[in-house]
Amino acid sequence: MPNLLERINSKILLKITLLVIVVIILIVGSIGVLTYFQSEQSSFGNSINIAGKNRYLTSNLLFQTEKYLDGSSDTSQLKGAMNSLQSNIMTLKQGGMISGVDLKPLSSSVLDLWNIVNGRWNVYKSSIIQKVLIQSQQGKIATSSPSSSTYTAALDQLLLKKRFESMASDLITSSDALVTQLGLQTDKNCQNLILLQIIFGILIIGILVLILYLVARMLRPIFDLTQATSKIKKGNYDVSVRQKGSDELSVLTESFNSMIASVRDFIENHHDLT
């Protein structure tokens, strides 16, 4: 128990312990912060991939719509394309597992752009439901069968395709704007990551330099004591070691100076007696 108290009360041990704790906290903190930013970087990358997928899904939906209008596709394929695009857009905002990726929800800074994408998608979806699916069930859409291949019906079908192409183009444009904004956030996050790496590198180097300085400062009394011992060994008792601080080495230095003073006084008294 006394040895433990002595170790706790040791000022040198306390300094070394504090330095070790500071280094550990700095290293653990830097790893945690850098891991977080790298995770954010990966999350932004996944969001960009899923947002970019809107372009493909929108093009596929337009293709399936035109095939359905031409009579070369059925309702299940058209609805499947619609569900895929809607699922992609909703998961992009809410997060979740999609395409084998555990996607995080979008940050609030890009929700305005997502709302534009979702608004244009709702317009596009409503038009498909009203102009294609419902009218198809009522038999009002021209197909490729001879009975409905009139000039007016073909013109209406062409105009309807042009309208869907325009809405698909608007949806793709808004999706591209979202991808661009996510890309800007990724670049900013990457710059922050590099800046943090530089800062933590400088801090770690600074801590190491401080440790070297403190270790050198703690070893300086030992070096002075070694030099004084060498002079005493050569018969020079007129030596003294500088004393600074109040730790164990300072106490040792004080004891050494007191011992040398006593030896010097003893020699002088011995010479006087002789």
NORLINDA-V229450 format. One record per pair of residues at least 4 apart in sequence whose C-alpha atoms are under 7 Angstrom apart, sorted by the first residue. I is the first residue (numbers start at 0). GAP is how many residues later the second one is. D is the distance in whole Angstrom. If there is no record, write none. Layout:
I	GAP	D
I	GAP	D
This chain:
0	4	6
1	4	6
2	4	6
3	4	6
4	4	6
5	4	6
6	6	7
9	4	6
10	4	6
10	236	6
11	4	6
11	235	7
12	4	6
13	4	6
14	4	6
15	4	6
16	4	6
17	4	6
18	4	6
18	192	7
19	4	6
20	4	6
21	4	6
22	4	6
23	4	6
24	4	6
25	4	6
26	4	6
27	4	6
28	4	6
29	4	6
29	170	6
30	4	6
31	4	6
32	4	6
33	4	6
33	159	7
34	4	6
35	4	6
36	4	6
36	156	6
37	4	6
38	4	6
39	4	6
40	4	6
40	145	6
40	148	7
41	4	6
42	4	6
42	60	7
42	61	6
43	4	6
43	138	7
43	142	6
44	4	6
45	4	6
45	57	7
46	4	6
46	45	7
46	56	7
47	4	6
47	131	5
47	134	6
48	4	6
49	42	7
50	41	7
50	124	6
50	128	6
51	123	7
51	124	7
51	127	6
52	4	6
53	4	6
53	31	7
53	118	7
53	121	7
54	4	6
54	117	5
55	4	6
56	4	6
56	28	6
57	4	6
57	27	7
57	110	6
57	114	7
58	4	6
59	4	6
59	21	7
60	4	6
60	17	7
60	20	5
60	21	6
61	4	6
61	102	7
61	103	7
61	106	7
62	4	6
63	4	6
63	13	7
63	14	5
64	4	6
64	13	6
65	4	6
65	95	7
66	4	6
66	5	5
66	6	5
67	4	6
67	5	5
67	6	6
68	74	6
69	73	6
69	74	6
70	72	5
70	73	6
72	4	7
73	4	7
74	4	6
75	4	6
76	4	6
77	4	6
78	4	6
79	4	6
80	4	6
81	4	6
82	4	6
83	4	6
84	4	6
85	4	6
86	4	6
87	4	6
88	4	7
89	4	6
90	4	5
90	5	6
91	13	7
91	14	7
92	12	5
92	13	5
93	11	5
93	12	7
94	8	5
94	9	5
94	10	4
95	6	5
95	7	5
95	8	7
96	4	5
96	5	4
96	6	6
97	4	7
105	4	7
105	5	7
106	4	7
109	4	6
110	4	6
111	4	7
112	4	6
112	65	6
113	4	6
113	64	7
114	4	6
115	4	6
115	58	7
116	4	6
116	54	6
116	57	5
116	58	6
117	4	6
118	4	6
119	4	6
119	51	6
120	4	6
120	50	6
121	4	6
122	4	6
123	4	6
123	43	6
124	4	6
125	4	6
126	4	5
127	4	5
127	5	7
128	4	5
128	5	6
129	4	5
129	5	7
130	4	6
131	4	6
132	4	6
133	4	6
134	4	6
134	5	5
134	6	6
135	4	6
135	5	5
141	6	6
141	7	7
141	11	6
141	12	7
141	15	7
142	5	6
143	5	6
144	4	6
148	4	7
148	5	6
149	4	6
150	4	6
151	4	6
152	4	6
153	4	6
154	4	6
155	4	6
156	4	6
157	4	6
158	4	6
159	4	6
160	4	6
161	4	6
162	4	6
163	4	6
164	4	6
165	4	6
166	4	6
167	4	6
168	4	6
169	4	6
170	4	6
171	4	6
172	4	6
173	4	6
174	4	6
175	4	6
176	4	6
177	4	6
178	4	6
179	4	6
180	4	6
181	4	6
182	4	6
183	4	6
184	4	6
185	4	6
186	4	6
187	4	6
188	4	6
189	4	6
190	4	6
191	4	6
192	4	6
193	4	6
194	4	6
195	4	6
196	4	6
197	4	6
198	4	6
199	4	6
200	4	6
201	4	6
202	4	6
203	4	6
204	4	6
205	4	6
206	4	6
207	4	6
208	4	6
209	4	6
210	4	6
211	4	6
212	4	6
213	4	6
214	4	6
215	4	6
218	4	6
219	4	6
220	4	6
220	28	7
221	4	6
222	4	6
223	4	6
223	17	6
224	4	6
224	16	7
225	4	6
226	4	6
227	4	6
227	11	6
228	4	6
229	4	7
230	4	7
230	5	5
231	4	5
231	5	5
236	23	7
236	27	6
239	17	6
240	12	7
240	16	7
242	7	6
242	10	6
242	11	7
243	6	6
244	5	6
245	4	5
245	5	7
246	4	6
247	4	6
248	4	6
249	4	6
250	4	6
251	4	6
252	4	6
253	4	6
254	4	6
255	4	6
256	4	6
257	4	6
258	4	6
259	4	6
260	4	6
261	4	6
262	4	6
263	4	6
264	4	6
265	4	6
266	4	6
267	4	6
268	4	6
269	4	6
